């Protein structure tokens, strides 16, 4: 009968622990990719996604379809590769690209998670950077690590599920908060861009155009370069994605709330019209 020495037992335990940690890391990274791809796809289908305009990857503009395709393809490759090291290398590359994109968009609104109103900040950048570094380190030093692909898939699905539930909860809380704060606002600006297809669609659907007013003068349709929009920017209000609706208290413009995306704008407009309906004589 072969006796396993305590030293060999310790080494095997450490190897198993290392494999488990790297499997969870890789599976979790895939889960985030799948979760963000699904969230963006859902938001785009509901016309709620505010995708950044202009350069979002150095001097390039990457379309929503391209980014979602990369996320899904990288996830499929990472889950199908027999080698855990190669899977980590693929994921490290994708997250490194996220660092570049997040750095390009720092301070701007980000549609990465399908949630409007999120701004790219240090947490976004450093989260991607640390994830990329950890995956790269696992790919570089993980010689001998092996993990069954079902384990990676299980970790990915669990992460994606938790992420989806968290995003749904966040959406619900933000909608409730926005409705509560708008009760104290007395003015609504609909901010449009002349180069935005969704803005053109909104004008057609709502039968309004720039310089129009409605709801007893409480709603104004304005261009992104108009004086009201410029004044809000000077007050620190971020209006970077279009179409956008900005609800505000005229006495405190800095406390304005911005919502963007075609469907979101239509819902806010409908709610505003119902609350500011002029009684008929």
C-alpha positions in Angstrom: 0.0 0.0 0.0 1.4 3.4 -1.0 1.7 5.9 1.8 1.4 9.6 0.8 3.8 11.8 2.8 2.5 14.9 4.7 4.6 17.1 2.3 3.0 15.6 -0.8 -0.4 16.0 0.8 0.3 19.6 1.5 1.4 20.2 -2.1 -1.6 18.5 -3.5 -3.9 20.6 -1.3 -2.2 23.8 -2.4 -2.5 22.8 -6.0 -6.2 22.0 -5.6 -6.7 25.4 -3.8 -4.9 27.2 -6.6 -6.9 25.5 -9.3 -10.1 26.3 -7.5 -9.3 30.0 -7.1 -8.2 30.4 -10.7 -11.3 28.5 -11.9 -13.5 30.9 -9.8 -11.6 33.8 -11.2 -11.9 32.8 -14.8 -15.6 31.7 -14.4 -16.4 34.9 -12.6 -14.8 37.0 -15.4 -16.8 35.1 -18.0 -19.9 35.6 -16.0 -19.4 39.4 -15.9 -18.9 39.4 -19.7 -22.1 37.4 -20.3 -24.0 39.5 -17.8 -22.9 42.8 -19.3 -23.6 41.5 -22.9 -27.1 40.4 -21.9 -27.8 43.7 -20.0 -26.7 45.9 -22.9 -28.7 43.8 -25.4 -31.8 44.0 -23.2 -31.4 47.7 -22.7 -30.9 48.3 -26.4 -34.0 46.2 -27.3 -36.0 48.4 -24.8 -34.4 51.5 -26.3 -33.0 52.3 -22.9 -29.3 52.0 -23.5 -27.4 55.3 -23.6 -24.3 54.3 -25.7 -21.5 56.8 -25.6 -21.1 59.0 -28.8 -17.8 59.8 -30.2 -14.5 58.1 -29.4 -14.8 55.3 -26.8 -11.6 53.4 -27.4 -8.7 55.8 -27.8 -9.6 57.7 -31.0 -12.0 55.0 -32.3 -15.7 54.6 -31.8 -16.7 51.0 -31.1 -20.3 50.1 -31.9 -22.6 48.4 -29.4 -22.8 45.3 -31.7 -19.0 45.0 -31.9 -18.5 45.2 -28.1 -21.3 42.7 -27.4 -19.9 40.3 -30.0 -16.5 40.5 -28.5 -17.9 39.8 -25.0 -19.9 36.8 -26.2 -17.1 35.4 -28.4 -14.5 35.7 -25.7 -16.8 34.0 -23.2 -17.4 31.1 -25.5 -13.7 30.7 -26.2 -12.8 30.9 -22.5 -15.4 28.3 -21.6 -14.5 25.9 -24.4 -10.7 25.9 -24.2 -9.3 22.8 -22.5 -6.4 24.8 -21.1 -7.2 27.0 -18.1 -4.1 29.1 -18.7 -5.2 29.9 -22.3 -8.7 30.8 -21.0 -7.2 33.2 -18.5 -5.0 34.7 -21.2 -8.0 35.4 -23.5 -9.9 37.0 -20.6 -6.9 39.0 -19.5 -6.7 40.5 -23.0 -10.4 41.4 -23.0 -10.3 43.1 -19.6 -7.1 45.0 -20.6 -9.1 46.3 -23.6 -11.8 47.4 -21.1 -9.2 49.4 -19.2 -8.4 51.3 -22.4 -12.1 51.9 -23.1 -12.8 53.0 -19.5 -9.9 55.3 -19.4 -11.0 56.9 -22.7 -14.5 57.4 -21.3 -13.5 58.5 -17.8 -16.0 61.0 -16.4 -18.6 60.2 -19.1 -21.8 58.2 -19.0 -21.2 54.5 -19.5 -23.7 52.0 -21.0 -21.6 48.9 -20.0 -24.1 47.4 -17.7 -27.3 48.6 -19.4 -28.0 51.0 -16.6 -28.3 54.7 -17.4 -26.7 57.3 -15.2 -23.6 55.3 -14.5 -20.4 57.3 -14.8 -17.0 55.8 -15.6 -14.7 56.4 -12.6 -11.7 55.0 -10.9 -13.6 52.0 -9.6 -14.5 51.0 -13.1 -11.0 51.4 -14.4 -9.2 49.8 -11.5 -11.6 46.9 -11.3 -10.9 46.0 -14.9 -7.2 46.6 -14.4 -6.9 44.3 -11.3 -9.0 41.6 -13.0 -6.8 41.7 -16.1 -3.6 41.6 -13.9 -4.9 38.6 -11.9 -5.9 36.7 -15.0 -2.6 37.5 -16.7 -0.7 36.3 -13.6 -2.7 33.1 -13.6 -1.9 32.6 -17.3 1.8 33.3 -16.7 2.4 31.3 -13.5 -0.4 28.7 -13.7 1.6 25.9 -15.3 0.0 22.6 -14.3 -3.3 24.1 -13.3 -6.2 22.1 -14.7 -9.9 22.6 -14.3 -12.9 20.8 -15.9 -14.8 23.1 -18.2 -18.1 22.4 -16.4 -16.6 24.0 -13.3 -15.8 27.1 -15.3 -19.3 27.1 -16.8 -20.9 26.7 -13.3 -18.9 29.7 -11.9 -19.8 31.8 -15.0 -23.5 31.0 -14.8 -23.6 31.7 -11.1 -21.8 35.1 -11.5 -24.0 36.1 -14.4 -27.2 35.2 -12.5 -26.1 37.2 -9.4 -25.1 40.2 -11.6 -28.4 40.1 -13.5 -30.4 40.1 -10.2 -28.3 43.0 -8.8 -28.8 45.1 -12.0 -32.5 44.5 -11.9 -32.6 45.6 -8.3 -30.5 48.7 -9.1 -32.8 49.6 -12.0 -35.9 49.4 -9.8 -34.3 51.5 -7.1 -33.2 54.1 -9.6 -36.6 54.3 -11.2 -38.3 54.8 -7.8 -35.8 57.4 -6.8 -36.2 59.3 -10.1 -40.0 59.3 -9.7 -39.8 60.6 -6.1 -37.3 63.4 -6.9 -39.3 64.6 -10.0 -42.2 65.3 -7.8 -40.3 68.5 -6.7 -39.2 69.5 -10.1 -41.0 72.2 -12.1 -39.2 72.0 -15.5 -38.3 69.3 -18.0 -35.9 69.7 -20.9 -35.8 67.3 -23.8 -32.3 67.6 -25.2 -31.7 66.4 -28.8 -28.7 66.0 -31.0 -29.0 66.6 -34.8 -26.8 63.6 -35.5 -28.6 61.2 -33.2 -31.0 58.7 -35.0 -32.9 58.0 -31.8 -33.5 61.8 -31.4 -35.1 61.9 -34.9 -37.2 58.9 -33.9 -38.3 60.6 -30.7 -39.4 63.7 -32.5 -41.5 61.7 -34.9 -43.1 59.5 -32.2 -43.9 62.5 -30.0 -44.7 64.9 -32.8 -42.4 67.6 -31.5 -39.2 69.3 -32.6 -36.5 71.7 -31.2 -38.0 74.9 -29.8 -41.4 73.3 -29.0 -42.9 73.7 -25.6 -45.8 71.7 -24.0 -47.5 70.8 -20.7 -48.3 74.4 -19.9 -44.8 75.5 -20.7 -43.1 73.1 -18.3 -41.5 71.0 -21.1 -39.1 72.5 -23.5 -37.5 70.7 -26.5 -34.0 72.0 -27.0 -30.8 71.4 -29.0 -27.7 70.0 -27.3 -25.9 73.3 -28.0 -28.8 75.5 -26.9 -28.4 78.1 -24.1 -30.5 76.0 -21.6 -28.4 72.9 -22.2 -25.2 74.9 -22.0 -26.3 76.5 -18.7 -27.0 73.1 -17.2 -23.5 71.9 -18.2 -22.0 74.9 -16.6 -23.9 74.0 -13.4 -22.2 70.6 -13.5 -25.0 68.6 -15.0 -23.7 65.9 -17.3 -25.6 65.6 -20.6 -23.5 63.4 -22.8 -25.9 60.9 -24.3 -28.9 61.6 -26.5 -31.8 61.9 -26.5 -32.0 63.0 -22.9 -34.6 64.4 -20.6 -33.5 66.6 -17.8 -35.9 67.3 -14.9 -35.0 70.1 -12.6 -36.0 72.6 -10.0 -35.6 76.1 -11.5 -34.2 77.4 -8.2 -31.5 74.7 -8.1 -30.4 73.5 -11.6 -27.4 71.7 -10.1 -29.8 69.1 -8.7 -31.2 68.1 -12.1 -31.7 64.5 -13.0 -30.8 63.2 -16.4 -32.3 60.2 -18.1 -31.3 59.2 -21.6 -32.4 56.7 -24.2 -35.4 56.6 -26.5 -37.7 54.5 -24.4 -36.7 56.2 -21.1 -37.4 59.6 -22.6 -40.8 58.6 -23.7 -41.7 57.1 -20.3 -40.5 60.2 -18.5 -42.5 62.5 -20.9 -45.6 60.4 -20.4 -45.3 60.5 -16.6 -44.6 64.3 -16.7 -47.6 65.0 -18.9 -49.9 63.0 -16.5 -48.6 64.9 -13.5 -48.8 68.3 -15.2 -52.1 67.9 -17.0 -53.9 71.2 -17.3 -57.5 70.9 -16.1 -60.1 71.5 -18.7 -62.8 74.2 -18.1 
